[in-house]
Amino acid sequence: MVSRFFKLSILTLLSFGQTFAQTEQFNYKNGIGIYPPLPGILVVEYERFLTDYSEKNTWSTGISFGYGYDAGKLKLSFAKGIDDLFETPVSFKSKWDIAVNPFVRYYFGNPENKFRPSAMFKPSLVIINIENEKNSTFPAYEFHFMGTYSFSKRFYASISLGFKHFLTYEKIEYNGEETYFPAFRFDAENPDEKPKRWLPATDIAIGYRF
């Protein structure tokens, strides 16, 4: 009798522990992520789950903020990347830029797997500052395919690949010079390559769910 009671107690504790672990793993509604810092750029995001993450088809929404600044002569600078989207070379520079990106994500696949795929649609508003004197605004949107790896319950890392398409192609004028934005080229220094209003895009984040 004592042996049976002991076994039932152990099974009950194990069952409770498993249930608690599952609840602990899936009972969150929010996520905060930060992109690995690079010279010239800082990006943070907030995510809100609309349906339980434990469901096979899970929706979320959120917003990310990107801040790019002039990192001098460092070639990894995001500001240098913005300048590379000018159609023709000019002497003025972008001193900082801000990207405001609301997004919607759709997670599919088995939610109990450590790696889970998803798709993301992200409208975007990019504000570019020229020489700390003039701002220009450019609307865009992005599509991404994303993979998320959960390390231990709430900690995760994600990476996505997609493209960004600007909805406007406008002139930027400053101090008697002018150029157009955006004009993406795979070879930024090749003026013979036809400029494009879209460019490849990737997001890499590490974060915490709660």
ABEGO torsion letter per residue (X at the ends): XAAAAAAAAAAAAAAAAAAAAAAAAABBABBBBBBBBBBGBBBBBBBBBABBAABABBBBBEBBBBBBBBAEABAABAAAAAAAABABBBABBBABBBBBBBBBBBBBEBAABABBBBBBBBBBBBBBBBGGABBBBBBBBBBBBBBBBBABGABBBBBBBBBBBBABBBBBBBGGBBBBOBBBBABAABAABBBBABBBBBBBBBBBBX
